Amino acid sequence: MRGDLTTCTAQGINLTNFALQVEVAQIQGQSAGLLFYIQDTFSAFYAFQIDKGGSYQLTVYTDNTRSGARIILRNTSSAIKTAPEDNNVLGLRAHNGRFDLYINGFYIQSATDNTYTKGYLGLFVDAQYDASTEAVFKNLKIWVE
């Protein structure tokens, strides 16, 4: 449905300090990415996403609504492949409230935030602007620190 995040979460894997990477191909829709530090209510989490325009964003959601979201980082990167169905590899290292972001093997930017310090992981597509969204995720790798 337009305006929603469609998610797939890994319940039961509650992580604090970790690194991960995943390949994503955006088939249809504007943006896709990963969720981390998802809380037990599944309504609060961080989201790291890229879009077809070459932008990336790190957001913290406190109540599963866009009005309850705070954008921590938003920028563009030439590291993001924008052609239809191109694969992009998203990387994230979360350690003691510091988040290091990577796209296609390139370090992009870091941020600090202590709203949440542990939680579940997940993947998502964002239907904020498109009613139909589709992405393919593969080769998820997680390293626990």
Phi, psi and omega in degrees: 000139181301134179097352184259157166265130174257123189238159170225118185244153177256086179287150178092351176248091184263108187250151175250287178254127185199169169227151177208162170213150179209143174272137177225135173242119179275108183277313182213143182103179188266316187215159180207163179177205183235151177249145176211162187053040176294130182276165184305331180281349183060018179246002181222133186184174168257149176229130173244117185225157172236159177229170184292347178273359179093017179258156172229160183207140172242123186229146171248127178256130181252347180212023176063024174233155178294329179290337177265018182256146176235120178283123179270315178223143171209129182196179174248159178211134176288350178287341182280125176279129188248358178291150181306132176066013173296145173274136171237140177257117177266136177231148181212136169238122178247120183212112176050046176085003176250136181238121176255126184254139179227144174225123179053039177084356180260132173293130184255304185189160175238158176210159174236142177194138182241025179301314176230147182236357175200162178161189182274169176249161176194173177235156181204159166240148186247121180257034181299320183247346183234133179290327180253125177227147177203136175216152176246125177249140177206164176057047175290128177232136180231134175240125179264133181261000000 
